[in-house]
Amino acid sequence: MKVAGDGLVRPYGDTLGDGRMQLSFALPLPAGDQAREVARALLQQLGLEDIQVVATDDAGASFAFIVAYARCRQGVDPSRVRVVRATAPDMTFEEVNAYIARELGRKMVVVGAATGTDAHTVGLDAIMNMKGFAGSYGLERYPEIDAHNLGSQVPNETLVAHLVQLGADAVLVSQVVTQKNVHLPNLTRLIELLEAEGIRDRVVAVCGGPRISHELALELGYDAGFGAGTLPSQVASFLAREVVKRTQKTRTGR
Amino acid sequence: MATIRVDPALVEEATGLARQIVLDVKEHIDAHTTTSVERACCRLLDIDGVDDQGVPLPNVVVESVAQAGRLGRGITYWLANASLATGEEPAQLAQECAAGRLDLLRLPSHRPEEVLAAGRRMAARAVEALLALRNQREELAARLGSGPRPWLYVIVATGNIHEDVLQAQAAVAQGADIIAVIRSTGQSLLDYVPHGPTTEGFGGTYATRANFRIMRQALDECGEKHGRYIRLVNYCSGLCMPEIAALGALERLDVMLNDAMYGILFRDINMKRTLVDQFFSRMINGFAGTIINTGEDNYLTTDDAVRAHHTVLASQFINLEFARLSGIPDHQVGLGHAFQVDPATEDAFLYELAMASLVRAVFPDCPIKFMPPTKYKTGDIFRAGVLDTLFNLVSVATGQDIHLLGMATEAIHTPYLQDRYLAISQARLVMNAGRHLFRELEFAAGGAIEARARAVLEQAVQLLRELADLGLMAGLEQGLFAQVRRRRDGGKGLDGVVRREDGYFNPFVEYMLGERGV
């Protein structure tokens, strides 16, 4: 970690602590001197310094596209930033399988779906499909995981019915469409249904998607959230540990 | 043209197999109609509006007959009989039905010859109106001209049709040739078409007749201002394929997404339903002069491009034969494919060049639709710009026709104005710089690109052989496309499939397909 003399982290251009940033945005003004000065004034209001508006292009219909460079003086003390992540230390493909076989003694049943009106399955497929993502095999490839991919636009009610029928240990929900935050009530609704069915404690619930963070997932009542770039092995590791933890709790409880 | 050598015997075999696969389900298509096909007839007969519960009148009319078990005769038959009995036009008859003052099935029956003659007169007027719109498009396009190919195609998707207009106007000013108003997510699963202008949507804007009209008018104005005809796109996919095609024809949409198998594979719509719907839907598209775009690009979002390019090609052969069966001339069949090879693959660019050249060479008369990279965009907008530049270069170098622009912010948000601006200006830069490259390019005989193209074509033929043996429905059940398996009685919309009675009457098929439809 490289911090300036005052212990704060700033954007780096070519000298430690110089705070150089690139910015771009559109303004609802015709390209020209006025748009350039408006952009500059706006960046000043943001507290930036050494502002250079390097491009003011005509983006059509009286809009200007702005590219600017500027320097920020603010910095952040990295020790004061809280990071919430769903990480038990990750296990490899082989480790996960061995762990499930040893600790659970049966296959772990995982059901995945893109729920509600969401028609996007790229993220779900990346985690579930045999081939997986970025060289990490998908859950269907794990001999110790019984993986069911229900695909897209699955109503929450249908998903819960499948969870009950399959005796699922875990559910993966993918949500991509986020316009006007339509994904939020949909995600919450699933948790409510799990509770109504009395299986919330038994089923590990995880959601994923480009706009999903672990912190948000916890707020919505999920056990974890996975964002863009997550590998199937990370999800598998988390699920294996969490499912094992729950079954052990249940056993002790009895 | 940068033509890649393809074995004409293989192309001929593939075409023959695809023809066989399609004809194999023609019996099913000819034996059935659907609620959506019949609602499309209502739309063409000028039935519009909603009842006091907000239910569209085509649904009211068709449901009333379907529930009595008489839809197998064709809605036009009942409307024509009612028109003879009451002297009213279909639009008024629908109003009366909605008000509960009229039951189409409880009117005096006229002689079938009279009813058919009346139905044909009603349909003839509708068909004339579509022909007039088609002529209007041809005149406008001839007078204003079109941008150079590949035509630049962008999407607007704000959810609010009026905001969409603003975004479209900006895109046209920047150089877009084609504007698609992407639909609200989930519309494909609605078994009706929403009514009126809409200002709320999720991930897109509802396809409604009023929204079509608002955007059509805006693009016509833009076209006059910028001196080129701007084409408008919407989506026939889903449970309402035929109705959307009818509304698109009535509002002079120029391009419609219309894939024979997409709904089955990617929306889990029942295959018996979709096969009937796509036939009628495409027939309207063909007659209206609409260019259809097929959705093979979607295969590469669930499957790996290097492994699955041949499934794209095989599906294109099938989609083309389905289109021909519906009477669409090849020059209106925009077969789709996509730039989706994992960029980490060595020689990824060569694979893309091979595929794009192959598709171009195999379907010389089709306006090929090329879809951008999406799968390997990570959120790094600068890297995405490089991927899109490679895509733009392949497109212009291989003579593609319809070029959907990639967005640097793919996987982040629906495009902002500046995203579209950057995409258009960068594509114009690349395409202008390489405008006539295709005339200069030749691929080394026996080289990697030629070999790849040949391998893809051979694999496609092999897949078509398998499918021809199995039959299309069994092939879809076994997951031969996109690794998706669908049961023939599963999925949504099967309840809307109705067996035709003897004497089924649909004058639109007669008019639009002529000899072939009888």
Chai-1 contact restraints between the chains, C-beta under 6 A:
chainA,res_idxA,chainB,res_idxB,connection_type,confidence,min_distance_angstrom,max_distance_angstrom,comment,restraint_id
A,A26,B,L417,contact,1.0,0.0,6.0,A-B,restraint_1
A,A26,B,Q418,contact,1.0,0.0,6.0,A-B,restraint_2
A,A59,B,Y421,contact,1.0,0.0,6.0,A-B,restraint_3
A,G60,B,A170,contact,1.0,0.0,6.0,A-B,restraint_4
A,G60,B,A173,contact,1.0,0.0,6.0,A-B,restraint_5
A,G60,B,Q174,contact,1.0,0.0,6.0,A-B,restraint_6
A,A61,B,Q169,contact,1.0,0.0,6.0,A-B,restraint_7
A,A61,B,A170,contact,1.0,0.0,6.0,A-B,restraint_8
A,A61,B,A173,contact,1.0,0.0,6.0,A-B,restraint_9
A,F63,B,A170,contact,1.0,0.0,6.0,A-B,restraint_10
A,F63,B,L417,contact,1.0,0.0,6.0,A-B,restraint_11
A,F65,B,Q418,contact,1.0,0.0,6.0,A-B,restraint_12
A,F65,B,Y421,contact,1.0,0.0,6.0,A-B,restraint_13
A,T117,B,T185,contact,1.0,0.0,6.0,A-B,restraint_14
A,T117,B,G186,contact,1.0,0.0,6.0,A-B,restraint_15
A,A119,B,T185,contact,1.0,0.0,6.0,A-B,restraint_16
A,V122,B,T301,contact,1.0,0.0,6.0,A-B,restraint_17
A,D125,B,T302,contact,1.0,0.0,6.0,A-B,restraint_18
A,V177,B,T185,contact,1.0,0.0,6.0,A-B,restraint_19
A,V177,B,G203,contact,1.0,0.0,6.0,A-B,restraint_20
A,Q179,B,F202,contact,1.0,0.0,6.0,A-B,restraint_21
A,Q179,B,G203,contact,1.0,0.0,6.0,A-B,restraint_22
A,V182,B,F202,contact,1.0,0.0,6.0,A-B,restraint_23
A,P210,B,A411,contact,1.0,0.0,6.0,A-B,restraint_24
A,A228,B,G379,contact,1.0,0.0,6.0,A-B,restraint_25
